Amino acid sequence: MAREELTRLTGNGNGTCGEDDCPNVYRTASGSIVVQGDVPDAFTPPQGERLVEIPESVLREAVRALGW
């Protein structure tokens, strides 16, 4: 899936989180959520899965954007 196919829910592009390398939450065309963040080493998830770590503020921003 290409980045252009995702709707960005977080980050306002003002330089604080406007680059491609910051934590963000995206929504796919099918309504699923894609999360971009730092890779922690808390534990090893099952094959085919990954853990990502994002700040609570980013998750709250995504929830507000979705109107939840």
N, C-alpha and C positions, 0 to 999 in steps of 0.2 A: 504494500500500500504506500503510495507516495504522500509526502507531506501536504501537497496541494489538495489532496482528497479529504483532509481533516479540517474541522472547524476548531480554531483555537479558542478556548474558554478562559484562559488566564493570560496575564501579562498585557500591558497596554502599549508596549513599543516605545516607552519613553527613555529607554536606556537602562532602567533598573532591571528589567527582565525582557528586554526586546530582542535579545540575541538568540541564536538557535541552541545555545549551550546552557540554558538555564532551566530550572524545573518548570514544567507546564502541564496542563491538562487539556486534552483534545477530545472532540466527539467525532465518531465516524458517521458515514452516511446511514449506516444501519442502526445507529443509536448507541453503540458501545463506546466505552471510554478508553482512551489511550493516555498513559501517564509517562512523562519524560522526567527523569531525575537522576540523582547520583546512585551508583550501584553500591549497596552496603555489603558487608560480609557477615551479617548476623547468622545466617545458616545457608546451606546449599539447598535450593529448591529442586523439585523433580525436573527431570530432563524436559526441555522444551519450555520451561518457565523461567522467569527472571524476577528478582526483587528490585524495586526502585524506592528511593527515599525522597520525599518531597516535604517542604515545610508545611505546617498546618495552615498557614495563611494562604498558600496556593490552593489547597483543597477547599478552604472556605470560599475563596474567590470563585472557584468552579461551581460550587453548590449555588452560590448567588446567581451566577450566569445562567444556570439551568432552571432557576426559579424554584428550587426544592425547599 
